[in-house]
Amino acid sequence: MMRADVKRAMRIRRHGRVRKKVAGTAERPRLAVYRSNRHIYAQLIDDRAARTLAAASDLDQADGAKSSRAERVGKALAERAKAAGIDRAVFDRGGRLYHGRVKALADGAREGGLQI
């Protein structure tokens, strides 16, 4: 089994490779996902202006499985994006696999009307 520090370093390297190619603009911001062991957070970021345009997390949701909470976070982020006049985004999975909670969040954002 991998040591935690090696595993984290590999995730950061993967994230760096993704970030070389993915950048957000005001018209099409970057949907950045951060996943901890307990919670999941998502932001829509305009990298040119270095501004967060919308954000959502599951900190206020205590009920349900982590994957269902992640899907609700995606829907909430999509609603906040529409309120800010955003309908498209590029997805930044933060070096994580597109699987489980990260995928659930993306699916929830799509259901909410955000084009990824």
Phi and psi in degrees as GROMACS dihedral restraints (atoms count N, CA, C in turn):
[ dihedral_restraints ]
;  ai    aj    ak    al  type     phi  dphi    fc
    3     4     5     6     1   -72.1    20    10
    4     5     6     7     1   145.8    20    10
    6     7     8     9     1   -71.6    20    10
    7     8     9    10     1   149.8    20    10
    9    10    11    12     1   -59.7    20    10
   10    11    12    13     1   -39.0    20    10
   12    13    14    15     1   -69.1    20    10
   13    14    15    16     1   -34.7    20    10
   15    16    17    18     1   -69.9    20    10
   16    17    18    19     1   -42.3    20    10
   18    19    20    21     1   -61.2    20    10
   19    20    21    22     1   -43.3    20    10
   21    22    23    24     1   -65.6    20    10
   22    23    24    25     1   -42.6    20    10
   24    25    26    27     1   -62.0    20    10
   25    26    27    28     1   -39.5    20    10
   27    28    29    30     1   -66.1    20    10
   28    29    30    31     1   -39.1    20    10
   30    31    32    33     1   -64.1    20    10
   31    32    33    34     1   -40.8    20    10
   33    34    35    36     1   -65.8    20    10
   34    35    36    37     1   -37.2    20    10
   36    37    38    39     1   -64.3    20    10
   37    38    39    40     1   -43.5    20    10
   39    40    41    42     1   -61.2    20    10
   40    41    42    43     1   -42.9    20    10
   42    43    44    45     1   -62.3    20    10
   43    44    45    46     1   -39.0    20    10
   45    46    47    48     1   -61.4    20    10
   46    47    48    49     1   -40.2    20    10
   48    49    50    51     1   -64.3    20    10
   49    50    51    52     1   -39.9    20    10
   51    52    53    54     1   -67.6    20    10
   52    53    54    55     1   -43.1    20    10
   54    55    56    57     1   -67.9    20    10
   55    56    57    58     1   -21.8    20    10
   57    58    59    60     1   -63.4    20    10
   58    59    60    61     1   -33.1    20    10
   60    61    62    63     1   -99.5    20    10
   61    62    63    64     1   -25.8    20    10
   63    64    65    66     1  -107.0    20    10
   64    65    66    67     1   122.6    20    10
   66    67    68    69     1  -140.5    20    10
   67    68    69    70     1   142.3    20    10
   69    70    71    72     1   -95.6    20    10
   70    71    72    73     1   148.4    20    10
   72    73    74    75     1  -122.2    20    10
   73    74    75    76     1   176.6    20    10
   75    76    77    78     1   -65.9    20    10
   76    77    78    79     1   -36.3    20    10
   78    79    80    81     1   -76.9    20    10
   79    80    81    82     1   -36.8    20    10
   81    82    83    84     1  -135.3    20    10
   82    83    84    85     1    83.8    20    10
   84    85    86    87     1   -72.9    20    10
   85    86    87    88     1   167.1    20    10
   87    88    89    90     1   -88.4    20    10
   88    89    90    91     1   125.8    20    10
   90    91    92    93     1   -90.7    20    10
   91    92    93    94     1    99.5    20    10
   93    94    95    96     1   -94.5    20    10
   94    95    96    97     1   131.2    20    10
   96    97    98    99     1  -113.1    20    10
   97    98    99   100     1   131.0    20    10
   99   100   101   102     1  -120.3    20    10
  100   101   102   103     1   127.9    20    10
  102   103   104   105     1  -122.0    20    10
  103   104   105   106     1   120.9    20    10
  105   106   107   108     1  -101.4    20    10
  106   107   108   109     1  -177.1    20    10
  108   109   110   111     1   -65.9    20    10
  109   110   111   112     1   -33.5    20    10
  111   112   113   114     1  -102.9    20    10
  112   113   114   115     1   -32.1    20    10
  114   115   116   117     1  -129.2    20    10
  115   116   117   118     1   169.8    20    10
  117   118   119   120     1  -137.8    20    10
  118   119   120   121     1   140.3    20    10
  120   121   122   123     1  -130.5    20    10
  121   122   123   124     1   147.2    20    10
  123   124   125   126     1  -141.0    20    10
  124   125   126   127     1   143.0    20    10
  126   127   128   129     1  -136.7    20    10
  127   128   129   130     1   148.1    20    10
  129   130   131   132     1  -102.9    20    10
  130   131   132   133     1   118.7    20    10
  132   133   134   135     1  -120.8    20    10
  133   134   135   136     1   131.2    20    10
  135   136   137   138     1   -93.7    20    10
  136   137   138   139     1   103.6    20    10
  138   139   140   141     1   -70.3    20    10
  139   140   141   142     1   -28.1    20    10
  141   142   143   144     1   -66.5    20    10
  142   143   144   145     1   -42.1    20    10
  144   145   146   147     1   -94.0    20    10
  145   146   147   148     1    -4.7    20    10
  147   148   149   150     1    54.7    20    10
  148   149   150   151     1    50.4    20    10
  150   151   152   153     1  -128.9    20    10
  151   152   153   154     1   142.4    20    10
  153   154   155   156     1   -89.9    20    10
  154   155   156   157     1   123.1    20    10
  156   157   158   159     1   -91.1    20    10
  157   158   159   160     1   -32.5    20    10
  159   160   161   162     1  -158.2    20    10
  160   161   162   163     1   152.4    20    10
  162   163   164   165     1  -149.0    20    10
  163   164   165   166     1   155.0    20    10
  165   166   167   168     1  -154.6    20    10
  166   167   168   169     1   152.0    20    10
  168   169   170   171     1  -150.4    20    10
  169   170   171   172     1   172.1    20    10
  171   172   173   174     1   -99.9    20    10
  172   173   174   175     1    18.7    20    10
  174   175   176   177     1   -63.0    20    10
  175   176   177   178     1   -31.8    20    10
  177   178   179   180     1   -88.6    20    10
  178   179   180   181     1    -2.8    20    10
  180   181   182   183     1  -107.4    20    10
  181   182   183   184     1   118.3    20    10
  183   184   185   186     1  -106.9    20    10
  184   185   186   187     1   -15.5    20    10
  186   187   188   189     1   -98.8    20    10
  187   188   189   190     1   151.1    20    10
  189   190   191   192     1    94.2    20    10
  190   191   192   193     1   167.0    20    10
  192   193   194   195     1   -72.0    20    10
  193   194   195   196     1   159.5    20    10
  195   196   197   198     1   -61.5    20    10
  196   197   198   199     1   -37.0    20    10
  198   199   200   201     1   -67.9    20    10
  199   200   201   202     1   -40.0    20    10
  201   202   203   204     1   -69.4    20    10
  202   203   204   205     1   -34.7    20    10
  204   205   206   207     1   -65.3    20    10
  205   206   207   208     1   -39.3    20    10
  207   208   209   210     1   -63.0    20    10
  208   209   210   211     1   -39.5    20    10
  210   211   212   213     1   -64.4    20    10
  211   212   213   214     1   -40.4    20    10
  213   214   215   216     1   -65.8    20    10
  214   215   216   217     1   -34.6    20    10
  216   217   218   219     1   -63.5    20    10
  217   218   219   220     1   -41.9    20    10
  219   220   221   222     1   -61.2    20    10
  220   221   222   223     1   -42.4    20    10
  222   223   224   225     1   -65.8    20    10
  223   224   225   226     1   -42.2    20    10
  225   226   227   228     1   -62.9    20    10
  226   227   228   229     1   -40.8    20    10
  228   229   230   231     1   -64.5    20    10
  229   230   231   232     1   -39.6    20    10
  231   232   233   234     1   -63.5    20    10
  232   233   234   235     1   -39.9    20    10
  234   235   236   237     1   -63.4    20    10
  235   236   237   238     1   -44.2    20    10
  237   238   239   240     1   -67.1    20    10
  238   239   240   241     1   -33.5    20    10
  240   241   242   243     1   -66.6    20    10
  241   242   243   244     1   -43.1    20    10
  243   244   245   246     1   -62.6    20    10
  244   245   246   247     1   -39.1    20    10
  246   247   248   249     1   -63.3    20    10
  247   248   249   250     1   -30.7    20    10
  249   250   251   252     1   -88.3    20    10
  250   251   252   253     1     0.9    20    10
  252   253   254   255     1    83.0    20    10
  253   254   255   256     1    25.6    20    10
  255   256   257   258     1  -111.5    20    10
  256   257   258   259     1   131.0    20    10
  258   259   260   261     1  -125.6    20    10
  259   260   261   262     1    -6.1    20    10
  261   262   263   264     1  -132.5    20    10
  262   263   264   265     1   149.6    20    10
  264   265   266   267     1  -152.8    20    10
  265   266   267   268     1   160.7    20    10
  267   268   269   270     1  -104.6    20    10
  268   269   270   271     1   140.9    20    10
  270   271   272   273     1   -93.7    20    10
  271   272   273   274     1   128.9    20    10
  273   274   275   276     1  -119.4    20    10
  274   275   276   277     1   106.3    20    10
  276   277   278   279     1   -83.2    20    10
  277   278   279   280     1     1.7    20    10
  279   280   281   282     1    68.2    20    10
  280   281   282   283     1    29.2    20    10
  282   283   284   285     1    81.3    20    10
  283   284   285   286     1    -1.4    20    10
  285   286   287   288     1   -87.5    20    10
  286   287   288   289     1   162.2    20    10
  288   289   290   291     1   -68.4    20    10
  289   290   291   292     1   145.6    20    10
  291   292   293   294     1   -80.0    20    10
  292   293   294   295     1    83.4    20    10
  294   295   296   297     1  -164.3    20    10
  295   296   297   298     1   151.9    20    10
  297   298   299   300     1    64.0    20    10
  298   299   300   301     1  -126.1    20    10
  300   301   302   303     1   -66.8    20    10
  301   302   303   304     1   -35.2    20    10
  303   304   305   306     1   -64.9    20    10
  304   305   306   307     1   -43.0    20    10
  306   307   308   309     1   -67.1    20    10
  307   308   309   310     1   -40.3    20    10
  309   310   311   312     1   -61.1    20    10
  310   311   312   313     1   -40.3    20    10
  312   313   314   315     1   -63.9    20    10
  313   314   315   316     1   -44.4    20    10
  315   316   317   318     1   -63.3    20    10
  316   317   318   319     1   -42.2    20    10
  318   319   320   321     1   -63.7    20    10
  319   320   321   322     1   -40.4    20    10
  321   322   323   324     1   -63.9    20    10
  322   323   324   325     1   -39.1    20    10
  324   325   326   327     1   -65.1    20    10
  325   326   327   328     1   -39.2    20    10
  327   328   329   330     1   -65.1    20    10
  328   329   330   331     1   -42.5    20    10
  330   331   332   333     1   -62.0    20    10
  331   332   333   334     1   -34.1    20    10
  333   334   335   336     1   -73.8    20    10
  334   335   336   337     1    -7.0    20    10
  336   337   338   339     1   106.4    20    10
  337   338   339   340     1     6.3    20    10
  339   340   341   342     1   -87.6    20    10
  340   341   342   343     1   130.2    20    10
  342   343   344   345     1   -87.6    20    10
  343   344   345   346     1   120.8    20    10
